[in-house]
Each structure stands twice: as C-alpha cells, then as structure tokens.
Amino acid sequence: KKVQAERHYEDDHPVGDWEGWHYNRNKAFEEHYSKQGDSIDVWKKWYPNGVLAEENSCHPGSPSGHVTYYSSDSIRSSEYDCAYGKHHGKSKEYYPSGKLMIEGNYDQGNQEGIWTLFRADGTIQKQERWKSGKRDSLWRWFNKDGSILRESLFENGNGTSYGTCHRETDEFVCAESTFVAGELSGKVWYMKR
C-alpha cells in the first residue's frame, strides 16, 4: 500500500510536519504547524515531475510573508508579499519567458497606488492608480513608442475613459466609456475620422 500523505494531529488541530506525495512518489507538498496548530515556516508544493510549484510563508497569524509560484518548467510566474494571510506589499506577475508583466502594491488585500502593466518586450502598456481597491485618479495606456494612447480619470471607482485620438493606419480613432461603482456602464463609443 502506497502512502499518499502523512499528517499529525493533537487535540483536534494540526501539528508538526505534513507531507504528501504524487502517484509517482515525487513529493507533492510539505506544510509545517506549531504545537498550537498555527501555520509556520515555508510551505512548498511540487508538480508531479518534481519541479517546485509554490513557496509560501504567508500564514493568517504571521505579520509578514512571501508567496512565489512557478511554472512546470521552473520559471517564476508570480510573487507577492503578505501580512496575516492577505496580499500586502509588492506584487509581480511574469510572462512565460520570465520577463515582468505586472507590478503593483497591495494594502491589506486591496490594490493600492500605481500598478504598471508591461508588454512582453518590456515597454509600458498601461499605468493604473488604485486607492483602497478601487480605480482612482489618472490611468494611462501607452503605444509602444511611449506616446499616450488613451487616458481615464477615476474617483472612488467611478469615472470616464477618454481615448486620445491616435492614428490607426490612415484613420484617427477616438473612444469614450463610463465606469460606475468600478464597472463599465452606459455607452461605449468609438469614432473614426
């Protein structure tokens, strides 16, 4: 009989080191608990091929931690800082090539401050501003050459997005849309000249 996981309990709560294995006997996970049943140390998960999938020290009772996820071919796909089990601090996502795709910050689980989205070639595609998890202030979309493609102005999640007129082949394109309670609302129009 094959062992798939080994877990320990005392007084109805988890304690000690927990381990699990995939069907092929490669390790699947390891978790660690204090004598009081609190999550502690770095938890890890692996893909069936033995490649590390996740490292996680973000636990509900911990004032700080970090989580990193990896693709099945060992490339970091995302990572974030945390506090007491919530996103808190820097957050990054990566393209399959390993290049940076998104970078921003969280405050107690809410997006906060400037978030930047990058194209695969490293140029900035968009910059967003967030306040307490809601769209806020000026957002900008950029062309590959760095010129502004479109701008949006938000306050408390509400706002209007104005597409800066730009050349698309031999025509000019403009756009406008409205957001209410953080969601796209009303008409969205595009105009070609």
N, C-alpha and C positions, 0 to 999 in steps of 0.2 A: 504494500500500500504506500503510495507516494504522499509525502507531507506537502500541502499547498500553502499553509500559513501556520505560524506559531505565535500565540497571543497569551498574555498573562493578565489575570485579574486578582485584585484583593479588595474586599469589602465593596463589591459591585462597581469598581472603577478600574480602568486600565492602568497597568504599572509595568515598568521595565522596558526592555527592547522587544519590539514586534518585528517579525519578518515574514515575507511571503515570496513564493516562487511561481514562475510561469510553468506551463505544461512541460517545457523542455529543460526544466531545472535551473534556468537562469533566474537570478534574483529579480523579483518584481517590485518589492518595496521594503523599506525599513522605517520604523517610527519609534520614538522614544517618549516615555512617560515618567514623571516623578512618582514618588511613593504616594503622593496625594492625588494622582491621576491627571496632573496637568501636562499638556504637550510641552516638550522641551527639545532642545538641540535641533540639529538639521535633519529633516526628514528627506528621504530620497525615493524616487521611483525610477524604474528602468523599463525600456522596451523589451519585448521577447528576445531580440537579437543581442541583448546585453548592453546596449548603449544607454547612457544616462538620459532620462526624460525630464526630470524635475529635481531641484534642490529647494527646500522650503524651510525657512526658520521663522515664518510668520504665524504666530500662535495667538489665540484670543487673550491669554494672560501676559503676553510679552510686550514691553513698551517699544521694542524695535525689532525688525527682522527684514529679511530679503527673500524674494522668490525668483528663481530663474527656470525657464522652460527651454528645452532643447528639441530640435527635430530628430527624427530617427537616424539621420546621418551626422549627428553630433554638432549641428550648427545652432547657436543660441537663437531662439525665436522671439522671446520676450523676457522682460525682467522688471520688477518693481520693488520699492521699499514699502514697509508697512509698519503699523503700530496697533497693538491689541487686535490683531486679526483683520484689520481693514487696510486698504490701499492708503498709504500716507507717505508723501515724498516723491522722489523721481520714479517715472515710469517710461519704459522704452519698448518698442516693438521693432523687429528686424525683418528684412526681406530674406528669402531663402538663400541668397548669396551671402548673408551676414551683414549687409550694409544697413545702416539706420533708416527706418521707415517713419516712425512716430516718436516724438519725445515730448513729455509734459510732466506736470506735477499733480498730486492728489493732496487733499487736506481732509483727513478723517473720512475717507471714502468718496469724496466729491472732487471732480475735476476742478483745478484751481490755477489761475494765472495763464501764461502763454503756452499753448501747445503748437508744435511745429510738425507738419507732415512733409516728408521728403519724397522726391521721385527716386527711382532705382539708380539714377545717375548722380544722385547727391544734391541736385538743385531743390530749392524750397518750392513746394507746390501750394501750401496753404499755411497761414498762421491764424490760430483761433485764440480767443481770450475767454476764460471761464471765471465765474465767481460763484462759489457755493454750489457747484454742479450745474449751473445754468449759463447759457450763452450770454456773453457780456461784452460791451464795448465794440471796438472795430475788428472785424475779421477781414482777411485779405487772401485772395487766390492770385497766384503768380503764373505768368508764362515762363517757359524755360529760360528766356533771356533775362528774367528778373523783373520785367515790367508787370504792372498790375493788370490782371485780367478782370477781377471783379472785387467789389467790397460789400460788406454787410455791416450794419450798425445795430447792436442789440443792447437792451437794458432789461435785466431780470428775466432773460429768456425770450423777450419779445423784441421784434424789430423788423426791418426791411432790408432785403438784399438787393443791391443795385449792381447790375452787370455793367462794368465800364465798357463803353463801346470799343471794340477792338476789331482789327482786320482779320477776317477769316477768308482765306483765298482772296477773291476780288471784291468781297462784300464786307460791310460793317455789321456787327451783331451787338445788340443790347438786350439786357434781361432785367426783370424785376420780380421779386416774390416777397411774401409777407409771412412772418412767424408770430404765432400767438401761443403763449404758455409753452414755448420751446418747440412747437411743432409747426410744420409747413401748413399755412392756412390761406384760404382765399385763392385768388387767381395768380397764376404764374404766366408771365408773358415774355415773349421774345420778339424782337423787332430786327428785321434785316433792312439795311439801306443799300 
